């Protein structure tokens, strides 16, 4: 698959636009699914950093937590999310993957509202691992609306990972 280009600037300014019935001005909105109840929430882009909560169940949506996804939850979440999704496919037996957790948690907090960061345990994501043809663990994959943009199995520090996310991999 040819790598697509997404920049952190693109992440900060998602393209979704909705015209409100009560006004004639365009209100930029993004869709964010709730992992708790499955509801699809429409958030004003300008409010995505304001700790939004699900309109149906009040669960936090973009709070900078590292999410845990699996075979069941990945497809519905990734395909409906209108922000970039960074996923680490990992295994409990991989020391490198276990050690990377703290860095991913810090990255999730740093990019809160711009990029959603998640992990998929390979033992709970065997169908994903097979479908993605992953050959090494841990592997990082970047998605946009469920479509893979790029991947790497290289261990990356925070600066290198930010460059990789922005498409300026070294």
C-alpha positions as a Markdown table, in Angstrom:
| # | Residue | x | y | z |
|---|---|---|---|---|
| 1 | Unk | 0.0 | 0.0 | 0.0 |
| 2 | Unk | 1.4 | 3.4 | -1.0 |
| 3 | Unk | 1.8 | 5.6 | 2.0 |
| 4 | Unk | -0.6 | 8.6 | 2.2 |
| 5 | Unk | 0.4 | 11.9 | 3.6 |
| 6 | Unk | -1.1 | 13.3 | 6.8 |
| 7 | Unk | 0.5 | 16.1 | 8.8 |
| 8 | Unk | 0.1 | 17.1 | 12.4 |
| 9 | Unk | -1.3 | 20.4 | 10.9 |
| 10 | Unk | -3.9 | 18.3 | 9.1 |
| 11 | Unk | -4.7 | 16.6 | 12.4 |
| 12 | Unk | -5.2 | 20.0 | 14.1 |
| 13 | Unk | -7.6 | 21.2 | 11.4 |
| 14 | Unk | -9.9 | 18.3 | 10.4 |
| 15 | Unk | -11.9 | 18.9 | 7.2 |
| 16 | Unk | -15.4 | 18.0 | 8.2 |
| 17 | Unk | -17.9 | 20.8 | 7.7 |
| 18 | Unk | -21.6 | 20.9 | 8.7 |
| 19 | Unk | -24.0 | 23.7 | 8.1 |
| 20 | Unk | -26.2 | 24.4 | 11.1 |
| 21 | Unk | -29.9 | 24.8 | 10.5 |
| 22 | Unk | -30.1 | 27.7 | 12.9 |
| 23 | Unk | -27.3 | 29.8 | 11.3 |
| 24 | Unk | -26.0 | 30.3 | 7.8 |
| 25 | Unk | -22.3 | 30.1 | 8.9 |
| 26 | Unk | -20.5 | 26.8 | 8.5 |
| 27 | Unk | -19.6 | 25.0 | 11.7 |
| 28 | Unk | -16.7 | 22.6 | 11.5 |
| 29 | Unk | -17.5 | 19.3 | 13.2 |
| 30 | Unk | -15.8 | 15.9 | 13.6 |
| 31 | Unk | -17.3 | 12.6 | 14.4 |
| 32 | Unk | -16.0 | 10.7 | 17.4 |
| 33 | Unk | -17.4 | 7.3 | 18.4 |
| 34 | Unk | -17.8 | 6.4 | 22.0 |
| 35 | Unk | -16.1 | 3.2 | 23.0 |
| 36 | Unk | -18.4 | 2.8 | 26.0 |
| 37 | Unk | -21.9 | 2.8 | 24.3 |
| 38 | Unk | -21.0 | 3.0 | 20.5 |
| 39 | Unk | -22.8 | 6.3 | 20.0 |
| 40 | Unk | -21.4 | 8.5 | 17.2 |
| 41 | Unk | -20.8 | 12.1 | 18.6 |
| 42 | Unk | -20.5 | 15.2 | 16.4 |
| 43 | Unk | -18.1 | 17.6 | 18.1 |
| 44 | Unk | -17.3 | 21.2 | 17.0 |
| 45 | Unk | -13.7 | 21.1 | 15.9 |
| 46 | Unk | -12.9 | 24.1 | 18.1 |
| 47 | Unk | -14.1 | 22.2 | 21.2 |
| 48 | Unk | -12.2 | 18.9 | 20.7 |
| 49 | Unk | -9.6 | 19.9 | 23.3 |
| 50 | Unk | -12.2 | 20.8 | 25.9 |
| 51 | Unk | -12.6 | 17.3 | 27.4 |
| 52 | Unk | -15.7 | 16.4 | 25.4 |
| 53 | Unk | -18.0 | 13.6 | 26.7 |
| 54 | Unk | -20.4 | 11.3 | 25.0 |
| 55 | Unk | -23.8 | 12.8 | 24.5 |
| 56 | Unk | -25.5 | 9.5 | 25.3 |
| 57 | Unk | -23.5 | 8.0 | 28.2 |
| 58 | Unk | -21.3 | 10.8 | 29.3 |
| 59 | Unk | -18.1 | 8.8 | 28.9 |
| 60 | Unk | -15.0 | 10.9 | 28.1 |
| 61 | Unk | -14.2 | 10.9 | 24.3 |
| 62 | Unk | -10.9 | 12.7 | 23.7 |
| 63 | Unk | -9.3 | 12.8 | 27.1 |
| 64 | Unk | -5.8 | 11.8 | 26.1 |
| 65 | Unk | -5.9 | 8.2 | 27.4 |
| 66 | Unk | -4.3 | 5.3 | 25.7 |
| 67 | Unk | -7.2 | 3.3 | 24.3 |
| 68 | Unk | -7.3 | -0.5 | 24.3 |
| 69 | Unk | -8.9 | -1.9 | 21.1 |
| 70 | Unk | -9.5 | -5.5 | 19.9 |
| 71 | Unk | -10.9 | -7.4 | 17.0 |
| 72 | Unk | -14.5 | -6.4 | 17.9 |
| 73 | Unk | -14.0 | -2.7 | 18.7 |
| 74 | Unk | -11.4 | -1.7 | 16.1 |
| 75 | Unk | -13.5 | -1.6 | 12.9 |
| 76 | Unk | -16.4 | 0.3 | 14.2 |
| 77 | Unk | -14.2 | 2.8 | 16.1 |
| 78 | Unk | -11.6 | 3.4 | 13.4 |
| 79 | Unk | -14.0 | 3.7 | 10.5 |
| 80 | Unk | -16.1 | 6.3 | 12.2 |
| 81 | Unk | -13.4 | 8.4 | 13.9 |
| 82 | Unk | -12.6 | 11.6 | 12.0 |
| 83 | Unk | -9.2 | 12.1 | 13.6 |
| 84 | Unk | -6.0 | 10.2 | 12.8 |
| 85 | Unk | -5.7 | 7.0 | 14.9 |
| 86 | Unk | -2.3 | 5.7 | 15.9 |
| 87 | Unk | -2.3 | 2.0 | 16.8 |
| 88 | Unk | 0.4 | -0.1 | 18.4 |
| 89 | Unk | 0.0 | -3.8 | 17.8 |
| 90 | Unk | 1.8 | -5.4 | 20.7 |
| 91 | Unk | 2.2 | -8.7 | 22.6 |
| 92 | Unk | 2.5 | -9.2 | 26.4 |
| 93 | Unk | 5.6 | -11.3 | 25.8 |
| 94 | Unk | 7.4 | -8.5 | 24.0 |
| 95 | Unk | 9.5 | -6.5 | 26.4 |
| 96 | Unk | 10.0 | -3.7 | 23.8 |
| 97 | Unk | 6.2 | -3.4 | 23.5 |
| 98 | Unk | 5.7 | -3.4 | 27.2 |
| 99 | Unk | 8.4 | -0.7 | 27.7 |
| 100 | Unk | 6.8 | 1.5 | 24.9 |
| 101 | Unk | 3.5 | 1.8 | 26.9 |
| 102 | Unk | 4.7 | 4.8 | 29.0 |
| 103 | Unk | 5.8 | 6.7 | 25.8 |
| 104 | Unk | 2.5 | 6.0 | 24.1 |
| 105 | Unk | 0.6 | 7.2 | 27.1 |
| 106 | Unk | 2.6 | 10.4 | 27.1 |
| 107 | Unk | 2.1 | 10.8 | 23.4 |
| 108 | Unk | -1.7 | 10.3 | 23.8 |
| 109 | Unk | -1.8 | 13.1 | 26.4 |
| 110 | Unk | 0.4 | 15.4 | 24.2 |
| 111 | Unk | -1.7 | 14.9 | 21.1 |
| 112 | Unk | -5.1 | 14.9 | 22.9 |
| 113 | Unk | -7.8 | 16.1 | 20.5 |
| 114 | Unk | -5.5 | 15.9 | 17.5 |
| 115 | Unk | -4.6 | 12.2 | 17.3 |
| 116 | Unk | -6.1 | 9.2 | 19.1 |
| 117 | Unk | -3.6 | 6.7 | 20.3 |
| 118 | Unk | -4.5 | 3.1 | 21.0 |
| 119 | Unk | -3.0 | -0.3 | 21.5 |
| 120 | Unk | -4.2 | -3.7 | 20.2 |
| 121 | Unk | -3.0 | -6.8 | 22.1 |
| 122 | Unk | -2.1 | -9.3 | 19.4 |
| 123 | Unk | -3.7 | -12.1 | 21.4 |
| 124 | Unk | -7.0 | -10.2 | 21.3 |
| 125 | Unk | -6.5 | -9.0 | 17.8 |
| 126 | Unk | -5.6 | -12.0 | 15.8 |
| 127 | Unk | -7.9 | -11.2 | 12.9 |
| 128 | Unk | -6.5 | -7.7 | 12.7 |
| 129 | Unk | -3.0 | -9.0 | 12.8 |
| 130 | Unk | -3.7 | -11.4 | 10.0 |
| 131 | Unk | -5.7 | -8.8 | 8.0 |
| 132 | Unk | -2.9 | -6.2 | 8.3 |
| 133 | Unk | -0.2 | -8.8 | 7.5 |
| 134 | Unk | 1.8 | -7.8 | 10.5 |
| 135 | Unk | 5.1 | -9.6 | 10.6 |
| 136 | Unk | 6.8 | -8.0 | 13.6 |
| 137 | Unk | 5.7 | -6.9 | 17.1 |
| 138 | Unk | 5.4 | -4.2 | 18.1 |
| 139 | Unk | 4.2 | -2.5 | 15.0 |
| 140 | Unk | 2.8 | 1.0 | 14.8 |
| 141 | Unk | 0.0 | 1.8 | 12.3 |
| 142 | Unk | -1.5 | 5.1 | 11.4 |
| 143 | Unk | -5.1 | 5.2 | 10.2 |
| 144 | Unk | -7.5 | 7.8 | 8.8 |
| 145 | Unk | -11.1 | 6.7 | 8.9 |
| 146 | Unk | -10.2 | 3.1 | 9.1 |
| 147 | Unk | -7.7 | 3.2 | 6.1 |
| 148 | Unk | -4.1 | 2.5 | 6.8 |
| 149 | Unk | -1.8 | 5.4 | 5.9 |
| 150 | Unk | 1.5 | 4.0 | 7.0 |
| 151 | Unk | 3.3 | 1.6 | 9.4 |
| 152 | Unk | 6.6 | 0.9 | 11.0 |
| 153 | Unk | 8.1 | -1.8 | 13.1 |
| 154 | Unk | 11.1 | 0.4 | 14.0 |
| 155 | Unk | 11.4 | 1.4 | 17.7 |
| 156 | Unk | 10.9 | 5.2 | 17.6 |
| 157 | Unk | 11.6 | 7.8 | 20.3 |
| 158 | Unk | 9.1 | 10.6 | 20.9 |
| 159 | Unk | 10.7 | 13.1 | 18.5 |
| 160 | Unk | 11.2 | 10.5 | 15.7 |
| 161 | Unk | 7.6 | 9.3 | 16.3 |
| 162 | Unk | 6.3 | 12.8 | 15.9 |
| 163 | Unk | 8.3 | 13.2 | 12.6 |
| 164 | Unk | 6.9 | 9.8 | 11.5 |
| 165 | Unk | 3.3 | 10.9 | 12.3 |
| 166 | Unk | 3.7 | 14.1 | 10.3 |
| 167 | Unk | 5.1 | 12.2 | 7.3 |
| 168 | Unk | 8.7 | 13.5 | 7.7 |
| 169 | Unk | 10.2 | 10.2 | 8.8 |
| 170 | Unk | 14.0 | 10.2 | 9.1 |
